[in-house]
C-alpha cells in the first residue's frame, strides 16, 4: 500500500482541507502515516498569512525532502497559491497546487511518476467564482467537527494578503452544507463549527439566501445536531436577521468570535475595516440582550502603522468596557505585498511588545471575570482529551467556550456531559461530573 504523510500549517480552514485531501488519498487506497516517518508522498499544506508563515512552510518542505529524497513532495495551500515559483525553486519539490484544484493532486502524482518532471498546477485564483466541493465525512480529531461553508474574501484589509491567496468570496451550496452536516452528526459528532475564510460573509454572492437562512435551515433540517458554533463573524455581518435567528435558536451556542483588530476608528480606517466602534458596540449590546451570558472572543492587532498611545488606549478601554471573554493579541507584522507594509510610521518593536503585554494582562483578567459568573452553575461540556496533569481527568469546552477539567472516562469523549463548575479560573476551570446527557425527548427540550 502506498503511504502518504501530511503537515498542516496555519488556520482551521487549512486543517479542514487537509482532512478533505486525505479523503481523496484514502479512496485511492493510500495509508496515512505520521509526518516524521518515511512516506511515499508528503503533502505540505502551507500558510502565508505572515512572512513567518512563508518561512515556516519552507522549513517544513525541506524537512520532508530530507526525510525521503525519493518521495513525491506535494505543496498546497496559501503560500503555494501566492508564490508557486518560490516553492518550485526549493530542490526536491515535485508538485505545487494552490488553494483550488486539490482534486487534481492524485492525477498530478501519477503524471509525475511517469514523466518525472515537476508540475506547477497553480492557476489565477481571482478568476474563480465557484466553490470547490471537498468532502469530509469524519475527522481524525473526533470531538468537534468543522464544516467549511465558504471560501475567499472581498474585503482587502490593508494588512492582509488572504484575498490574494484565497480569491474572492464564494459560498458553498446550502444543500451540500446540510448534507455534510447530517453526515457529520450521523458519524457521532454533537457539535459542528461553521468555518471559512470569511465565514459570516456566507451568501453575499447568492440571491435571496444568506447566513441567517443557512443557520435556520441547519437547525430545522439536520436531525440530532446539538450544538452549532460559528468560527468567526465580522461585526458588519451580524445583521438584525442573524441576531433574530440566534435569539430563536436552541442549538447556536453562547459564544461568538468577532474580530475587532482595533478599537479606534482612526486605526480602523487605515486598516480599511468596514465598521465604526459605535456600530460594533451597538451590535455587542444587542447580542448580549438576546444571549445573556454570551462569550465574545476576538482578535486584536497591536502596533498597526501610526498607532498612537491614545489610539491604543481607545482599543484597551473599548475591550474593558464591553467585557470580551478572551483575546488573541498579535503585534502587527509587515506582510510583504500589502499596503500596510508600505505605510509610514511603522511602530517600534519595543512599543508593540509593551502594548501586547498590557492587552494580554487585560484579557487574562477579563477571562477570569467572565468564568467566575458561572461558578456553581451546571453547564454542558463535551470532553475532548485527557488532561495530562491529573489521572482520570479530561478537558472539554462548554457551549460558551469555557475550558473545563473534569473527572471523566474515555467513553465520555465527544458526548455531552452535565458538569457543575466548582472553581472558575483561566485558562482552566474545575468541574464536577453531574451526569451524562443522554438524548432527552424533544418535548422536554422545548421547555426553556
N, C-alpha and C positions, 0 to 999 in steps of 0.2 A: 504493500500500500504506500503511495507517495505521501510525504508528510509536509505540513505547512505550519509555519510559526508566525504569530502576529505581534506587532508592537504598536501601541496607540499613544500618540502624544496629543495634548490639548483637551478640548471640551467634551461634554456629554454627547454631542451630536457625532463627533468622531468615534466615540466608544460604541454608539448605536450602529454606525455604519460598518465598523469592524465586525460586529456581530452579523450584520447582513452579508458582508463579503464572505465571512466564514460559512454561512449557509450555502453560498454558491460552490465553495470548495467541497463541502460535505456531500452535495449532490453528485460531485464527480469522484466520490469515494476517496477523498483525502482524509488523512488522520491528523488531528491537531496536536502539536507538541509545544512545550514551553519555548519561549524565545531564546533562552540560554542554552538550549540543546541544539544538536545538529539537525537541520531540516533540509528537505529538497527545495522548498520555496520559502522565502521570507517576504512578508508583506509589512511594510512600514507605513503607517497612516500618520501623516505629518501635520504640524501646526505652524501657522505663520503669523499669529496674532501680534507677536512682538519679534524684534530682531533675535532675541534669545531663543524664541520658538524655532526659528530657522536653524540656529546654531545647534540646538539640542537634536533637531531632526537629522542634521548632517552627521552628528556623532553616532546616533543610533544606526544610521545606514552603514557607516564604516564598521561598526561592531558586527553587523550581520555579515558583511563581506568577509571579515576576518574569521568568523565562526566556521563558515563553509564556503571557500572560494569557488566551489563548483556549483553552488546553489543558484537558483534563479532569484534575483533580487528585484522585487516589485515595489515601487514607491508610489503612494497615492496621497490624497488629502490636499489641504490648503496650500502648503508650501510647494507641492508638486504642481498645483494649478498656476500659481503666480510666477514660479521660477523654474520651469522644466529644464531649461538649458543648464542652469547651475547644478541641478541634480544629475543630469546626463553626464556632466563633466566629472562626477565622482567615479573613480575607477571601480569597476565591478557592478555598477547599476545596469540592469538589463531592460527593465520596463518601467515607464513612467505614465501613470494615469492620473488625471486631476480629480476634481470633485464631481465629475459626471462620467458616464460610460464605464462605471465599475463592472457592469455585467460582461464587458468585453475582456476582462482581465484573464480569464481562463483561456480564451481564444489566443490572446497575445502570448501566453506561456507556451502553448502548443506551437505557435508560429516561431517563437524564439528557439525552441528546442530543435526545430528542423533547419532554420536559417542561420541561427547563431549571430544575428545582427540586433543591436539594441533598438528598442521600439519606443518612440515618443508618441503616446496616444492622447496628448493634451490638445483640446480644441478651445476656441474662444468661448468663454463661459457667458459673456454678455449677450450672446445671440440666443441663449437657451431660454425658452419660455415655458418649458414643460417640466413638471415634477417627475423625477426619476424614481420609479417604484422599486423599492428594495424591501424584501420581506424579512421580518424577524419573528418567527413563531415562539421562540423562547430564548432566554439569556443564560450565559454562563453563571451570572450572579442571579440567585433565584428569589429575591425578595421584592424589589421594586422594578417594574418593567417600564422602560422608556418607550414612547410611541412618537415617532417623528411625523409631524403634520405639515411642515412647510420647509422651504429651502430659500436661501438668498435674503437680501435686504436692500431696500431702496433709499436708505437714509443718508449714507455718505457723511457720517460724522467726521470732523476734521482729524481725529486721532486714529481713525480705524481703517484698516486695509481690507476688512472682510468682504465688502461688496465685490471687490476685485477678485477675491478668492472663491466666492460662492455664487456670484451673479445676482440677478435681480429676483425680487420676490416671486415665488411660485408655490401655490398651495396644492396639497395632496387632495385627491378626490375624496369627498366626505364618505362615500360608500366604502372606499378602501380603508379609511381610518376606522370606521365602525367594524368592518370585517376583521381587521387586525386586532382591534381592542377585544372583540369577542374571543378571538383565538388565544389571546394572552390570558384572559380570565379563565377560559376553559383549561389552559395549561396550569392553572392554580394560583395565578397572581391576584392579590387582593387590591393592590394599588397600581395605578397607571400614571406615569408622569408624561404629560404632553410636552414635547420638546421640538426645537427647530433653531434656525439661526436668528429668527426674529419672530418667535412663536406667536406673540399677540397680534401680529400682522396678518394672521391666517384669514384668507378670504378677500383681502384687499384687491386681489386680481380676479375676483369672481363676481358674478352678477347675483344680487339678492341672496347672498349667503355669506356669513361671517363667523367669527369666533364664538359669538353668543349662540348662534344657531347650532354650531358643532357641539358646544358644551351641552346644550339642551338635548340634542339628538343622541349623544353618547349616553346620557343618563336615562333617556326614555327607551333606547333600543338595546343597550348592552346588558344582558342578563347576568346578575351575580357580581357586578362591579361594586366594590365597597368604598374605594377612595379614588378621587380624581384630583391630580395636582397639576398646576401649570408651572413649567420650569422657570419661566421668566416672562414678564409682560411689561411693556412700556406704559408710563402714566397716560400718554396720549391715546393708548388703545383701551384704557379702562372706561368704556362708554357707559352711559346710563343703562343701556341694554345688557351689557356684560354684568353690571352690578345687580340688575334685576334677576338675571339667571342665577348668579351666586346666591342671592337672597332666597330664592325658591328651592335651591338645590339641597338634597340630602347627602350628596357624596363629595361635593367640592370641598376640599379641606380648608381649615382656617389658617392658611399660610400662603402668602404671595411674595414672589421675589420681583421687586420693582426697581430697576436700575436708576439710580439718582445721578451718578457721575459727578455732579457738583450741586451745591445748594445755593449758588449765586447766579442770578440772572445774567450778569455780565460775562461770567465764565461760560455759562450755557450757550450764550450767543456765539462766543468764539469757538465753542465745540460744535456749533451747528446742531444743537439738540432742539427737539420740537415742542418744548413746553416752558412755562414760566414756573417759578416757585409757588406763586399764588395758586395756579391751577393744580400743581402737584399736591399741595397741602389740602386743597378742597377735595380732591379725589380720595386722599387718605381718610379724611373725616367721614366722607360718605361710606367708604368701605367699612370703617370701624363701627358705623351705625348698624349696618346690616349683618356684620360678622363680629359680634363682641368677642374680645379675646384674640382677635386676628394677629398673627405674627407677620410682620413685614420685614423681610431681609433685603439687602441692597448692595450694589457695587458703587464704590466711590473712587474717583481718580484724584489724587492729591498732587499739587505742584504742576498743574497744567500751565503751559507758557503764559506768563504775565500774571499769574495768580498772586494777588497781594495778601497781606496778613488779614485785611478787612474781608476780602472775598473768602478766604479760608474760614474765618470766624462765622460768616453767614452760613456756610455749609455746616460747621460744627453746631451752631445754635439751632438750625433747622432740624438736624438729626436728633438733637437732645429734646427739642420741643415736641417732636412727633413720635418720640419713643420707638425708634426702629428696634427690632429684636436682635439683629446681628448684622454686621457689615463685613463685606470683603473690601479691604482697603488696598489700593495699588498706588505706588508712586508713579507719576507719569513717566513713561519711557518713550523716547523717539522711535517712531516706526517709519523706516525709510519708505519714501513714496507717498506719504500722507502730508496734507497741508500743514498740520500742526508741527511736524518735524522741521519745517522751514520757517516757523514763526520766530520773531524777535523775542527777547525777554525770556529765554529758557531759564528755568529756576535752578538755583544751586542745589546740588545733591544733599548737602547737609540740611538745608532748609526743608527740602522734601521729606527727608527721613524723620526730622523732628516733628513735622506735621503728621506724618503717618503714625508715629508713636502716640501722639495725642489722640488721634481718632480711634486707634485700636484700644487704647485705655477706656475711651468713652463707650466703644462697642461692648467691651467686656462688662462694664458697669451696667449698661442697658440690658444686656443679655441676662444678667443675674436678676435684675429688677423684673424683667418680663417673666422669667421662670418662677420667681417667688410668688407671683399671683396664683399659681396653680398648686402650691404646697397643700397637701391634704386632700386634693381632689382626685377622683378616679378618672383616668384617661385611657384611651385605647392606643396600644403600642404594637408595632409589628417587629418582633425580634429579627435581627439581620445576621449577626455573627457573634461568636464567643467573645467575651470580654477577657482579654489576656491576663489582666492583673488579678482576677479573682475567679477561682474554680466555680463551676456551676452557675456562672452569671453570663448574661448575654446583653448586647447593646441593640437598641432599636429606636425608631422615631415615632413620636406621637403625630397625630394629624397636623398639629400646629408646630411641628418641626423641633420639638424638644428632644434632645438626645438622652435616652434613659437607660441606666444599668438596672437590670432586674434578674432575680433568680429565675432560671428557665431551663428547659431541656431542648436537645437538638430537634425533637419533633415539633416544637413550637415555632421554629424558624419559618417566617413567611405567613404565619397565621396572625389573627388579631387577638391580642390579649388585653384584658382589663387590668390596669395597674394603678395602684394608689401611689401618688408622688409623695415620698416621705421627706426628701431633702432636696431643695432646689439648689442648683449650682451652675457653673459654667466651666468647661464645656459639657460636663456630665451632670445629670440629675439622678438621684437614687430613688428606685421604685420598689414597691412590694407587690408581688403577684396576687391578684384577686381571683380571677377565673379566666378561662378560655372563652372567647366569644364564639359560640357555635352559631351557625346561621339561624338567626331568630326568625320566627314567622313574620312576614311582611307587615301584617296588621299591627303587631306590637311596635314595629319600627316607625310606622307612620305617626304614632302619638309622640309629639315633641313637647 
